[in-house]
Amino acid sequence: MNTLPATLPMDGAVRIELEEGVPIFRASQEVQNRIEELLEKQKLTALSLAEERELNSYEEMDDYLGFVNRMIRNLFFQENQ
């Protein structure tokens, strides 16, 4: 991913939650709502090229957050064994 989606709100795009004492990064509700909006539109009609790129960027962001979360969990549990 070379750039973030232009519609990504820079403030509050990601929130941090604690799960079992481990900080987990998640997309904000605003970002999740936008993803759902794009997925719903995709069911009804073809997305524009810009919307497809935006949705792909969100998917990449989700992959990165998942990777970061796995790394944090692994480090947390390794240190607490």
N, CA, C and O atoms as a Maestro MAE file, in Angstrom:
{
 s_m_m2io_version
 :::
 2.0.0
}

f_m_ct {
 s_m_title
 :::
 protein
 m_atom[324] {
  # First column is atom index #
  i_m_mmod_type
  r_m_x_coord
  r_m_y_coord
  r_m_z_coord
  i_m_residue_number
  s_m_chain_name
  s_m_pdb_residue_name
  s_m_pdb_atom_name
  i_m_atomic_number
  :::
  1 25 0.859 -1.167 0.000 1 A "MET " " N  " 7
  2 3 0.000 0.000 0.000 1 A "MET " " CA " 6
  3 2 0.902 1.225 0.000 1 A "MET " " C  " 6
  4 15 1.683 1.431 0.929 1 A "MET " " O  " 8
  5 25 0.791 2.025 -1.033 2 A "ASN " " N  " 7
  6 3 1.624 3.216 -1.153 2 A "ASN " " CA " 6
  7 2 0.981 4.434 -0.520 2 A "ASN " " C  " 6
  8 15 1.674 5.338 -0.053 2 A "ASN " " O  " 8
  9 25 -0.340 4.458 -0.502 3 A "THR " " N  " 7
  10 3 -1.049 5.597 0.072 3 A "THR " " CA " 6
  11 2 -2.278 5.095 0.813 3 A "THR " " C  " 6
  12 15 -2.775 3.999 0.554 3 A "THR " " O  " 8
  13 25 -2.752 5.904 1.728 4 A "LEU " " N  " 7
  14 3 -3.995 5.613 2.417 4 A "LEU " " CA " 6
  15 2 -5.151 6.136 1.585 4 A "LEU " " C  " 6
  16 15 -4.972 7.067 0.799 4 A "LEU " " O  " 8
  17 25 -6.335 5.554 1.741 5 A "PRO " " N  " 7
  18 3 -7.479 6.071 0.980 5 A "PRO " " CA " 6
  19 2 -7.714 7.548 1.289 5 A "PRO " " C  " 6
  20 15 -7.576 7.977 2.435 5 A "PRO " " O  " 8
  21 25 -8.064 8.307 0.280 6 A "ALA " " N  " 7
  22 3 -8.308 9.741 0.471 6 A "ALA " " CA " 6
  23 2 -9.455 9.989 1.440 6 A "ALA " " C  " 6
  24 15 -9.497 11.027 2.101 6 A "ALA " " O  " 8
  25 25 -10.385 9.045 1.529 7 A "THR " " N  " 7
  26 3 -11.529 9.210 2.425 7 A "THR " " CA " 6
  27 2 -11.226 8.778 3.852 7 A "THR " " C  " 6
  28 15 -12.073 8.925 4.733 7 A "THR " " O  " 8
  29 25 -10.036 8.251 4.093 8 A "LEU " " N  " 7
  30 3 -9.677 7.808 5.436 8 A "LEU " " CA " 6
  31 2 -9.519 9.017 6.347 8 A "LEU " " C  " 6
  32 15 -8.688 9.889 6.091 8 A "LEU " " O  " 8
  33 25 -10.317 9.071 7.411 9 A "PRO " " N  " 7
  34 3 -10.162 10.201 8.337 9 A "PRO " " CA " 6
  35 2 -8.835 10.047 9.085 9 A "PRO " " C  " 6
  36 15 -8.568 8.995 9.666 9 A "PRO " " O  " 8
  37 25 -8.033 11.059 9.071 10 A "MET " " N  " 7
  38 3 -6.715 10.945 9.690 10 A "MET " " CA " 6
  39 2 -6.807 10.915 11.214 10 A "MET " " C  " 6
  40 15 -6.001 10.256 11.872 10 A "MET " " O  " 8
  41 25 -7.780 11.620 11.772 11 A "ASP " " N  " 7
  42 3 -7.986 11.583 13.213 11 A "ASP " " CA " 6
  43 2 -9.021 10.521 13.528 11 A "ASP " " C  " 6
  44 15 -10.120 10.534 12.973 11 A "ASP " " O  " 8
  45 25 -8.680 9.621 14.397 12 A "GLY " " N  " 7
  46 3 -9.637 8.617 14.826 12 A "GLY " " CA " 6
  47 2 -9.859 7.499 13.834 12 A "GLY " " C  " 6
  48 15 -10.891 6.831 13.903 12 A "GLY " " O  " 8
  49 25 -8.935 7.262 12.910 13 A "ALA " " N  " 7
  50 3 -9.094 6.192 11.927 13 A "ALA " " CA " 6
  51 2 -8.900 4.818 12.554 13 A "ALA " " C  " 6
  52 15 -9.467 3.826 12.097 13 A "ALA " " O  " 8
  53 25 -8.090 4.779 13.604 14 A "VAL " " N  " 7
  54 3 -7.798 3.518 14.289 14 A "VAL " " CA " 6
  55 2 -8.024 3.728 15.775 14 A "VAL " " C  " 6
  56 15 -7.666 4.764 16.337 14 A "VAL " " O  " 8
  57 25 -8.622 2.731 16.396 15 A "ARG " " N  " 7
  58 3 -8.798 2.791 17.846 15 A "ARG " " CA " 6
  59 2 -8.047 1.622 18.467 15 A "ARG " " C  " 6
  60 15 -7.758 0.629 17.799 15 A "ARG " " O  " 8
  61 25 -7.738 1.752 19.736 16 A "ILE " " N  " 7
  62 3 -7.032 0.699 20.465 16 A "ILE " " CA " 6
  63 2 -7.960 0.168 21.544 16 A "ILE " " C  " 6
  64 15 -8.525 0.933 22.325 16 A "ILE " " O  " 8
  65 25 -8.111 -1.150 21.579 17 A "GLU " " N  " 7
  66 3 -8.912 -1.815 22.589 17 A "GLU " " CA " 6
  67 2 -8.017 -2.789 23.339 17 A "GLU " " C  " 6
  68 15 -7.018 -3.265 22.800 17 A "GLU " " O  " 8
  69 25 -8.372 -3.080 24.570 18 A "LEU " " N  " 7
  70 3 -7.652 -4.095 25.329 18 A "LEU " " CA " 6
  71 2 -8.438 -5.398 25.285 18 A "LEU " " C  " 6
  72 15 -9.627 -5.434 25.602 18 A "LEU " " O  " 8
  73 25 -7.760 -6.459 24.889 19 A "GLU " " N  " 7
  74 3 -8.325 -7.806 24.910 19 A "GLU " " CA " 6
  75 2 -7.372 -8.669 25.716 19 A "GLU " " C  " 6
  76 15 -6.221 -8.872 25.331 19 A "GLU " " O  " 8
  77 25 -7.864 -9.173 26.834 20 A "GLU " " N  " 7
  78 3 -7.035 -9.996 27.721 20 A "GLU " " CA " 6
  79 2 -5.760 -9.256 28.106 20 A "GLU " " C  " 6
  80 15 -4.697 -9.864 28.232 20 A "GLU " " O  " 8
  81 25 -5.869 -7.944 28.291 21 A "GLY " " N  " 7
  82 3 -4.735 -7.137 28.691 21 A "GLY " " CA " 6
  83 2 -3.776 -6.786 27.572 21 A "GLY " " C  " 6
  84 15 -2.728 -6.190 27.819 21 A "GLY " " O  " 8
  85 25 -4.120 -7.150 26.335 22 A "VAL " " N  " 7
  86 3 -3.265 -6.891 25.180 22 A "VAL " " CA " 6
  87 2 -3.893 -5.782 24.337 22 A "VAL " " C  " 6
  88 15 -5.068 -5.873 23.982 22 A "VAL " " O  " 8
  89 25 -3.122 -4.725 24.009 23 A "PRO " " N  " 7
  90 3 -3.681 -3.681 23.146 23 A "PRO " " CA " 6
  91 2 -3.865 -4.201 21.716 23 A "PRO " " C  " 6
  92 15 -2.952 -4.784 21.130 23 A "PRO " " O  " 8
  93 25 -5.056 -3.980 21.174 24 A "ILE " " N  " 7
  94 3 -5.396 -4.431 19.828 24 A "ILE " " CA " 6
  95 2 -5.837 -3.212 19.015 24 A "ILE " " C  " 6
  96 15 -6.652 -2.409 19.468 24 A "ILE " " O  " 8
  97 25 -5.292 -3.094 17.826 25 A "PHE " " N  " 7
  98 3 -5.629 -1.995 16.928 25 A "PHE " " CA " 6
  99 2 -6.793 -2.409 16.033 25 A "PHE " " C  " 6
  100 15 -6.782 -3.488 15.440 25 A "PHE " " O  " 8
  101 25 -7.794 -1.541 15.944 26 A "ARG " " N  " 7
  102 3 -8.970 -1.795 15.113 26 A "ARG " " CA " 6
  103 2 -9.318 -0.525 14.329 26 A "ARG " " C  " 6
  104 15 -9.049 0.594 14.764 26 A "ARG " " O  " 8
  105 25 -9.919 -0.741 13.175 27 A "ALA " " N  " 7
  106 3 -10.420 0.403 12.407 27 A "ALA " " CA " 6
  107 2 -11.540 1.059 13.203 27 A "ALA " " C  " 6
  108 15 -12.315 0.382 13.879 27 A "ALA " " O  " 8
  109 25 -11.617 2.363 13.116 28 A "SER " " N  " 7
  110 3 -12.656 3.101 13.837 28 A "SER " " CA " 6
  111 2 -14.030 2.760 13.278 28 A "SER " " C  " 6
  112 15 -14.150 2.183 12.197 28 A "SER " " O  " 8
  113 25 -15.054 3.121 14.021 29 A "GLN " " N  " 7
  114 3 -16.420 2.884 13.560 29 A "GLN " " CA " 6
  115 2 -16.691 3.629 12.260 29 A "GLN " " C  " 6
  116 15 -17.393 3.119 11.387 29 A "GLN " " O  " 8
  117 25 -16.143 4.820 12.126 30 A "GLU " " N  " 7
  118 3 -16.319 5.598 10.892 30 A "GLU " " CA " 6
  119 2 -15.744 4.856 9.688 30 A "GLU " " C  " 6
  120 15 -16.372 4.802 8.630 30 A "GLU " " O  " 8
  121 25 -14.555 4.287 9.848 31 A "VAL " " N  " 7
  122 3 -13.930 3.531 8.760 31 A "VAL " " CA " 6
  123 2 -14.735 2.267 8.482 31 A "VAL " " C  " 6
  124 15 -14.969 1.928 7.322 31 A "VAL " " O  " 8
  125 25 -15.159 1.569 9.525 32 A "GLN " " N  " 7
  126 3 -15.962 0.361 9.336 32 A "GLN " " CA " 6
  127 2 -17.264 0.677 8.602 32 A "GLN " " C  " 6
  128 15 -17.693 -0.088 7.739 32 A "GLN " " O  " 8
  129 25 -17.893 1.807 8.945 33 A "ASN " " N  " 7
  130 3 -19.125 2.208 8.260 33 A "ASN " " CA " 6
  131 2 -18.873 2.449 6.774 33 A "ASN " " C  " 6
  132 15 -19.687 2.065 5.934 33 A "ASN " " O  " 8
  133 25 -17.755 3.081 6.451 34 A "ARG " " N  " 7
  134 3 -17.430 3.349 5.045 34 A "ARG " " CA " 6
  135 2 -17.199 2.043 4.294 34 A "ARG " " C  " 6
  136 15 -17.637 1.901 3.153 34 A "ARG " " O  " 8
  137 25 -16.519 1.093 4.921 35 A "ILE " " N  " 7
  138 3 -16.285 -0.208 4.284 35 A "ILE " " CA " 6
  139 2 -17.617 -0.901 4.022 35 A "ILE " " C  " 6
  140 15 -17.839 -1.435 2.935 35 A "ILE " " O  " 8
  141 25 -18.496 -0.894 5.008 36 A "GLU " " N  " 7
  142 3 -19.818 -1.511 4.842 36 A "GLU " " CA " 6
  143 2 -20.603 -0.828 3.728 36 A "GLU " " C  " 6
  144 15 -21.293 -1.489 2.952 36 A "GLU " " O  " 8
  145 25 -20.495 0.500 3.652 37 A "GLU " " N  " 7
  146 3 -21.171 1.254 2.595 37 A "GLU " " CA " 6
  147 2 -20.679 0.811 1.215 37 A "GLU " " C  " 6
  148 15 -21.478 0.602 0.302 37 A "GLU " " O  " 8
  149 25 -19.375 0.672 1.075 38 A "LEU " " N  " 7
  150 3 -18.808 0.247 -0.206 38 A "LEU " " CA " 6
  151 2 -19.207 -1.193 -0.530 38 A "LEU " " C  " 6
  152 15 -19.514 -1.502 -1.681 38 A "LEU " " O  " 8
  153 25 -19.206 -2.067 0.461 39 A "LEU " " N  " 7
  154 3 -19.576 -3.466 0.223 39 A "LEU " " CA " 6
  155 2 -21.050 -3.585 -0.168 39 A "LEU " " C  " 6
  156 15 -21.400 -4.386 -1.035 39 A "LEU " " O  " 8
  157 25 -21.907 -2.797 0.465 40 A "GLU " " N  " 7
  158 3 -23.333 -2.799 0.108 40 A "GLU " " CA " 6
  159 2 -23.527 -2.298 -1.317 40 A "GLU " " C  " 6
  160 15 -24.293 -2.876 -2.088 40 A "GLU " " O  " 8
  161 25 -22.831 -1.225 -1.661 41 A "LYS " " N  " 7
  162 3 -22.942 -0.684 -3.013 41 A "LYS " " CA " 6
  163 2 -22.459 -1.706 -4.034 41 A "LYS " " C  " 6
  164 15 -23.037 -1.844 -5.112 41 A "LYS " " O  " 8
  165 25 -21.390 -2.424 -3.683 42 A "GLN " " N  " 7
  166 3 -20.809 -3.417 -4.574 42 A "GLN " " CA " 6
  167 2 -21.813 -4.545 -4.871 42 A "GLN " " C  " 6
  168 15 -21.795 -5.125 -5.957 42 A "GLN " " O  " 8
  169 25 -22.679 -4.846 -3.908 43 A "LYS " " N  " 7
  170 3 -23.702 -5.879 -4.119 43 A "LYS " " CA " 6
  171 2 -24.744 -5.420 -5.144 43 A "LYS " " C  " 6
  172 15 -25.297 -6.238 -5.881 43 A "LYS " " O  " 8
  173 25 -25.008 -4.118 -5.188 44 A "LEU " " N  " 7
  174 3 -26.065 -3.577 -6.042 44 A "LEU " " CA " 6
  175 2 -25.584 -3.170 -7.427 44 A "LEU " " C  " 6
  176 15 -26.311 -3.301 -8.412 44 A "LEU " " O  " 8
  177 25 -24.366 -2.682 -7.492 45 A "THR " " N  " 7
  178 3 -23.844 -2.158 -8.754 45 A "THR " " CA " 6
  179 2 -22.323 -2.211 -8.718 45 A "THR " " C  " 6
  180 15 -21.727 -2.428 -7.662 45 A "THR " " O  " 8
  181 25 -21.714 -2.018 -9.845 46 A "ALA " " N  " 7
  182 3 -20.251 -1.997 -9.894 46 A "ALA " " CA " 6
  183 2 -19.733 -0.722 -9.231 46 A "ALA " " C  " 6
  184 15 -20.300 0.359 -9.388 46 A "ALA " " O  " 8
  185 25 -18.654 -0.880 -8.497 47 A "LEU " " N  " 7
  186 3 -18.006 0.283 -7.903 47 A "LEU " " CA " 6
  187 2 -17.221 1.029 -8.966 47 A "LEU " " C  " 6
  188 15 -16.775 0.441 -9.952 47 A "LEU " " O  " 8
  189 25 -17.057 2.315 -8.760 48 A "SER " " N  " 7
  190 3 -16.190 3.088 -9.652 48 A "SER " " CA " 6
  191 2 -14.753 2.631 -9.398 48 A "SER " " C  " 6
  192 15 -14.473 1.977 -8.393 48 A "SER " " O  " 8
  193 25 -13.870 2.968 -10.289 49 A "LEU " " N  " 7
  194 3 -12.462 2.610 -10.127 49 A "LEU " " CA " 6
  195 2 -11.901 3.191 -8.832 49 A "LEU " " C  " 6
  196 15 -11.146 2.525 -8.124 49 A "LEU " " O  " 8
  197 25 -12.269 4.425 -8.526 50 A "ALA " " N  " 7
  198 3 -11.803 5.065 -7.294 50 A "ALA " " CA " 6
  199 2 -12.327 4.322 -6.066 50 A "ALA " " C  " 6
  200 15 -11.597 4.140 -5.092 50 A "ALA " " O  " 8
  201 25 -13.589 3.894 -6.110 51 A "GLU " " N  " 7
  202 3 -14.154 3.152 -4.979 51 A "GLU " " CA " 6
  203 2 -13.500 1.785 -4.820 51 A "GLU " " C  " 6
  204 15 -13.267 1.334 -3.699 51 A "GLU " " O  " 8
  205 25 -13.202 1.125 -5.937 52 A "GLU " " N  " 7
  206 3 -12.494 -0.161 -5.874 52 A "GLU " " CA " 6
  207 2 -11.120 0.016 -5.230 52 A "GLU " " C  " 6
  208 15 -10.711 -0.783 -4.387 52 A "GLU " " O  " 8
  209 25 -10.424 1.054 -5.632 53 A "ARG " " N  " 7
  210 3 -9.108 1.327 -5.048 53 A "ARG " " CA " 6
  211 2 -9.236 1.609 -3.551 53 A "ARG " " C  " 6
  212 15 -8.435 1.137 -2.744 53 A "ARG " " O  " 8
  213 25 -10.253 2.384 -3.202 54 A "GLU " " N  " 7
  214 3 -10.474 2.710 -1.796 54 A "GLU " " CA " 6
  215 2 -10.734 1.442 -0.986 54 A "GLU " " C  " 6
  216 15 -10.141 1.251 0.076 54 A "GLU " " O  " 8
  217 25 -11.613 0.583 -1.480 55 A "LEU " " N  " 7
  218 3 -11.924 -0.661 -0.782 55 A "LEU " " CA " 6
  219 2 -10.687 -1.544 -0.677 55 A "LEU " " C  " 6
  220 15 -10.446 -2.145 0.370 55 A "LEU " " O  " 8
  221 25 -9.906 -1.631 -1.739 56 A "ASN " " N  " 7
  222 3 -8.662 -2.403 -1.707 56 A "ASN " " CA " 6
  223 2 -7.687 -1.840 -0.676 56 A "ASN " " C  " 6
  224 15 -6.999 -2.593 0.012 56 A "ASN " " O  " 8
  225 25 -7.631 -0.520 -0.575 57 A "SER " " N  " 7
  226 3 -6.741 0.106 0.407 57 A "SER " " CA " 6
  227 2 -7.173 -0.226 1.829 57 A "SER " " C  " 6
  228 15 -6.337 -0.473 2.698 57 A "SER " " O  " 8
  229 25 -8.480 -0.231 2.062 58 A "TYR " " N  " 7
  230 3 -8.982 -0.610 3.386 58 A "TYR " " CA " 6
  231 2 -8.641 -2.069 3.700 58 A "TYR " " C  " 6
  232 15 -8.303 -2.400 4.837 58 A "TYR " " O  " 8
  233 25 -8.731 -2.930 2.698 59 A "GLU " " N  " 7
  234 3 -8.374 -4.336 2.900 59 A "GLU " " CA " 6
  235 2 -6.897 -4.471 3.248 59 A "GLU " " C  " 6
  236 15 -6.532 -5.254 4.124 59 A "GLU " " O  " 8
  237 25 -6.058 -3.716 2.570 60 A "GLU " " N  " 7
  238 3 -4.626 -3.732 2.881 60 A "GLU " " CA " 6
  239 2 -4.372 -3.210 4.291 60 A "GLU " " C  " 6
  240 15 -3.557 -3.765 5.027 60 A "GLU " " O  " 8
  241 25 -5.074 -2.140 4.663 61 A "MET " " N  " 7
  242 3 -4.930 -1.595 6.006 61 A "MET " " CA " 6
  243 2 -5.334 -2.648 7.044 61 A "MET " " C  " 6
  244 15 -4.676 -2.800 8.073 61 A "MET " " O  " 8
  245 25 -6.423 -3.373 6.761 62 A "ASP " " N  " 7
  246 3 -6.870 -4.428 7.669 62 A "ASP " " CA " 6
  247 2 -5.815 -5.517 7.791 62 A "ASP " " C  " 6
  248 15 -5.584 -6.035 8.884 62 A "ASP " " O  " 8
  249 25 -5.173 -5.870 6.681 63 A "ASP " " N  " 7
  250 3 -4.097 -6.876 6.718 63 A "ASP " " CA " 6
  251 2 -2.939 -6.402 7.601 63 A "ASP " " C  " 6
  252 15 -2.402 -7.176 8.393 63 A "ASP " " O  " 8
  253 25 -2.561 -5.140 7.464 64 A "TYR " " N  " 7
  254 3 -1.470 -4.597 8.278 64 A "TYR " " CA " 6
  255 2 -1.838 -4.566 9.756 64 A "TYR " " C  " 6
  256 15 -1.024 -4.920 10.610 64 A "TYR " " O  " 8
  257 25 -3.067 -4.140 10.058 65 A "LEU " " N  " 7
  258 3 -3.496 -4.120 11.457 65 A "LEU " " CA " 6
  259 2 -3.511 -5.533 12.027 65 A "LEU " " C  " 6
  260 15 -3.109 -5.747 13.171 65 A "LEU " " O  " 8
  261 25 -3.970 -6.491 11.239 66 A "GLY " " N  " 7
  262 3 -3.960 -7.884 11.686 66 A "GLY " " CA " 6
  263 2 -2.545 -8.363 11.970 66 A "GLY " " C  " 6
  264 15 -2.304 -9.047 12.965 66 A "GLY " " O  " 8
  265 25 -1.611 -8.004 11.097 67 A "PHE " " N  " 7
  266 3 -0.213 -8.385 11.298 67 A "PHE " " CA " 6
  267 2 0.341 -7.767 12.581 67 A "PHE " " C  " 6
  268 15 0.970 -8.452 13.388 67 A "PHE " " O  " 8
  269 25 0.103 -6.469 12.761 68 A "VAL " " N  " 7
  270 3 0.578 -5.775 13.963 68 A "VAL " " CA " 6
  271 2 -0.039 -6.407 15.212 68 A "VAL " " C  " 6
  272 15 0.654 -6.626 16.205 68 A "VAL " " O  " 8
  273 25 -1.323 -6.694 15.162 69 A "ASN " " N  " 7
  274 3 -1.990 -7.292 16.312 69 A "ASN " " CA " 6
  275 2 -1.428 -8.671 16.649 69 A "ASN " " C  " 6
  276 15 -1.253 -8.999 17.823 69 A "ASN " " O  " 8
  277 25 -1.146 -9.471 15.636 70 A "ARG " " N  " 7
  278 3 -0.538 -10.791 15.879 70 A "ARG " " CA " 6
  279 2 0.845 -10.645 16.519 70 A "ARG " " C  " 6
  280 15 1.190 -11.379 17.444 70 A "ARG " " O  " 8
  281 25 1.626 -9.694 16.018 71 A "MET " " N  " 7
  282 3 2.966 -9.478 16.577 71 A "MET " " CA " 6
  283 2 2.877 -9.038 18.043 71 A "MET " " C  " 6
  284 15 3.627 -9.525 18.889 71 A "MET " " O  " 8
  285 25 1.962 -8.122 18.333 72 A "ILE " " N  " 7
  286 3 1.797 -7.637 19.707 72 A "ILE " " CA " 6
  287 2 1.367 -8.782 20.612 72 A "ILE " " C  " 6
  288 15 1.921 -8.954 21.698 72 A "ILE " " O  " 8
  289 25 0.384 -9.569 20.178 73 A "ARG " " N  " 7
  290 3 -0.076 -10.713 20.990 73 A "ARG " " CA " 6
  291 2 1.062 -11.691 21.256 73 A "ARG " " C  " 6
  292 15 1.265 -12.128 22.388 73 A "ARG " " O  " 8
  293 25 1.805 -12.031 20.196 74 A "ASN " " N  " 7
  294 3 2.910 -12.980 20.356 74 A "ASN " " CA " 6
  295 2 3.946 -12.466 21.341 74 A "ASN " " C  " 6
  296 15 4.400 -13.208 22.212 74 A "ASN " " O  " 8
  297 25 4.322 -11.202 21.207 75 A "LEU " " N  " 7
  298 3 5.306 -10.624 22.127 75 A "LEU " " CA " 6
  299 2 4.771 -10.592 23.553 75 A "LEU " " C  " 6
  300 15 5.495 -10.900 24.500 75 A "LEU " " O  " 8
  301 25 3.509 -10.222 23.703 76 A "PHE " " N  " 7
  302 3 2.897 -10.153 25.024 76 A "PHE " " CA " 6
  303 2 2.903 -11.520 25.693 76 A "PHE " " C  " 6
  304 15 3.283 -11.641 26.858 76 A "PHE " " O  " 8
  305 25 2.488 -12.541 24.969 77 A "PHE " " N  " 7
  306 3 2.410 -13.870 25.576 77 A "PHE " " CA " 6
  307 2 3.786 -14.491 25.780 77 A "PHE " " C  " 6
  308 15 3.967 -15.270 26.715 77 A "PHE " " O  " 8
  309 25 4.763 -14.168 24.931 78 A "GLN " " N  " 7
  310 3 6.128 -14.646 25.149 78 A "GLN " " CA " 6
  311 2 6.716 -14.045 26.425 78 A "GLN " " C  " 6
  312 15 7.384 -14.737 27.194 78 A "GLN " " O  " 8
  313 25 6.468 -12.772 26.641 79 A "GLU " " N  " 7
  314 3 7.006 -12.093 27.828 79 A "GLU " " CA " 6
  315 2 6.319 -12.530 29.108 79 A "GLU " " C  " 6
  316 15 6.897 -12.407 30.188 79 A "GLU " " O  " 8
  317 25 5.095 -13.040 29.010 80 A "ASN " " N  " 7
  318 3 4.335 -13.397 30.203 80 A "ASN " " CA " 6
  319 2 4.280 -14.900 30.436 80 A "ASN " " C  " 6
  320 15 3.395 -15.374 31.147 80 A "ASN " " O  " 8
  321 25 5.194 -15.654 29.861 81 A "GLN " " N  " 7
  322 3 5.250 -17.093 30.111 81 A "GLN " " CA " 6
  323 2 6.217 -17.406 31.218 81 A "GLN " " C  " 6
  324 15 6.397 -18.573 31.568 81 A "GLN " " O  " 8
  :::
 }
 m_bond[323] {
  # First column is bond index #
  i_m_from
  i_m_to
  i_m_order
  :::
  1 1 2 1
  2 2 3 1
  3 3 4 2
  4 3 5 1
  5 5 6 1
  6 6 7 1
  7 7 8 2
  8 7 9 1
  9 9 10 1
  10 10 11 1
  11 11 12 2
  12 11 13 1
  13 13 14 1
  14 14 15 1
  15 15 16 2
  16 15 17 1
  17 17 18 1
  18 18 19 1
  19 19 20 2
  20 19 21 1
  21 21 22 1
  22 22 23 1
  23 23 24 2
  24 23 25 1
  25 25 26 1
  26 26 27 1
  27 27 28 2
  28 27 29 1
  29 29 30 1
  30 30 31 1
  31 31 32 2
  32 31 33 1
  33 33 34 1
  34 34 35 1
  35 35 36 2
  36 35 37 1
  37 37 38 1
  38 38 39 1
  39 39 40 2
  40 39 41 1
  41 41 42 1
  42 42 43 1
  43 43 44 2
  44 43 45 1
  45 45 46 1
  46 46 47 1
  47 47 48 2
  48 47 49 1
  49 49 50 1
  50 50 51 1
  51 51 52 2
  52 51 53 1
  53 53 54 1
  54 54 55 1
  55 55 56 2
  56 55 57 1
  57 57 58 1
  58 58 59 1
  59 59 60 2
  60 59 61 1
  61 61 62 1
  62 62 63 1
  63 63 64 2
  64 63 65 1
  65 65 66 1
  66 66 67 1
  67 67 68 2
  68 67 69 1
  69 69 70 1
  70 70 71 1
  71 71 72 2
  72 71 73 1
  73 73 74 1
  74 74 75 1
  75 75 76 2
  76 75 77 1
  77 77 78 1
  78 78 79 1
  79 79 80 2
  80 79 81 1
  81 81 82 1
  82 82 83 1
  83 83 84 2
  84 83 85 1
  85 85 86 1
  86 86 87 1
  87 87 88 2
  88 87 89 1
  89 89 90 1
  90 90 91 1
  91 91 92 2
  92 91 93 1
  93 93 94 1
  94 94 95 1
  95 95 96 2
  96 95 97 1
  97 97 98 1
  98 98 99 1
  99 99 100 2
  100 99 101 1
  101 101 102 1
  102 102 103 1
  103 103 104 2
  104 103 105 1
  105 105 106 1
  106 106 107 1
  107 107 108 2
  108 107 109 1
  109 109 110 1
  110 110 111 1
  111 111 112 2
  112 111 113 1
  113 113 114 1
  114 114 115 1
  115 115 116 2
  116 115 117 1
  117 117 118 1
  118 118 119 1
  119 119 120 2
  120 119 121 1
  121 121 122 1
  122 122 123 1
  123 123 124 2
  124 123 125 1
  125 125 126 1
  126 126 127 1
  127 127 128 2
  128 127 129 1
  129 129 130 1
  130 130 131 1
  131 131 132 2
  132 131 133 1
  133 133 134 1
  134 134 135 1
  135 135 136 2
  136 135 137 1
  137 137 138 1
  138 138 139 1
  139 139 140 2
  140 139 141 1
  141 141 142 1
  142 142 143 1
  143 143 144 2
  144 143 145 1
  145 145 146 1
  146 146 147 1
  147 147 148 2
  148 147 149 1
  149 149 150 1
  150 150 151 1
  151 151 152 2
  152 151 153 1
  153 153 154 1
  154 154 155 1
  155 155 156 2
  156 155 157 1
  157 157 158 1
  158 158 159 1
  159 159 160 2
  160 159 161 1
  161 161 162 1
  162 162 163 1
  163 163 164 2
  164 163 165 1
  165 165 166 1
  166 166 167 1
  167 167 168 2
  168 167 169 1
  169 169 170 1
  170 170 171 1
  171 171 172 2
  172 171 173 1
  173 173 174 1
  174 174 175 1
  175 175 176 2
  176 175 177 1
  177 177 178 1
  178 178 179 1
  179 179 180 2
  180 179 181 1
  181 181 182 1
  182 182 183 1
  183 183 184 2
  184 183 185 1
  185 185 186 1
  186 186 187 1
  187 187 188 2
  188 187 189 1
  189 189 190 1
  190 190 191 1
  191 191 192 2
  192 191 193 1
  193 193 194 1
  194 194 195 1
  195 195 196 2
  196 195 197 1
  197 197 198 1
  198 198 199 1
  199 199 200 2
  200 199 201 1
  201 201 202 1
  202 202 203 1
  203 203 204 2
  204 203 205 1
  205 205 206 1
  206 206 207 1
  207 207 208 2
  208 207 209 1
  209 209 210 1
  210 210 211 1
  211 211 212 2
  212 211 213 1
  213 213 214 1
  214 214 215 1
  215 215 216 2
  216 215 217 1
  217 217 218 1
  218 218 219 1
  219 219 220 2
  220 219 221 1
  221 221 222 1
  222 222 223 1
  223 223 224 2
  224 223 225 1
  225 225 226 1
  226 226 227 1
  227 227 228 2
  228 227 229 1
  229 229 230 1
  230 230 231 1
  231 231 232 2
  232 231 233 1
  233 233 234 1
  234 234 235 1
  235 235 236 2
  236 235 237 1
  237 237 238 1
  238 238 239 1
  239 239 240 2
  240 239 241 1
  241 241 242 1
  242 242 243 1
  243 243 244 2
  244 243 245 1
  245 245 246 1
  246 246 247 1
  247 247 248 2
  248 247 249 1
  249 249 250 1
  250 250 251 1
  251 251 252 2
  252 251 253 1
  253 253 254 1
  254 254 255 1
  255 255 256 2
  256 255 257 1
  257 257 258 1
  258 258 259 1
  259 259 260 2
  260 259 261 1
  261 261 262 1
  262 262 263 1
  263 263 264 2
  264 263 265 1
  265 265 266 1
  266 266 267 1
  267 267 268 2
  268 267 269 1
  269 269 270 1
  270 270 271 1
  271 271 272 2
  272 271 273 1
  273 273 274 1
  274 274 275 1
  275 275 276 2
  276 275 277 1
  277 277 278 1
  278 278 279 1
  279 279 280 2
  280 279 281 1
  281 281 282 1
  282 282 283 1
  283 283 284 2
  284 283 285 1
  285 285 286 1
  286 286 287 1
  287 287 288 2
  288 287 289 1
  289 289 290 1
  290 290 291 1
  291 291 292 2
  292 291 293 1
  293 293 294 1
  294 294 295 1
  295 295 296 2
  296 295 297 1
  297 297 298 1
  298 298 299 1
  299 299 300 2
  300 299 301 1
  301 301 302 1
  302 302 303 1
  303 303 304 2
  304 303 305 1
  305 305 306 1
  306 306 307 1
  307 307 308 2
  308 307 309 1
  309 309 310 1
  310 310 311 1
  311 311 312 2
  312 311 313 1
  313 313 314 1
  314 314 315 1
  315 315 316 2
  316 315 317 1
  317 317 318 1
  318 318 319 1
  319 319 320 2
  320 319 321 1
  321 321 322 1
  322 322 323 1
  323 323 324 2
  :::
 }
}
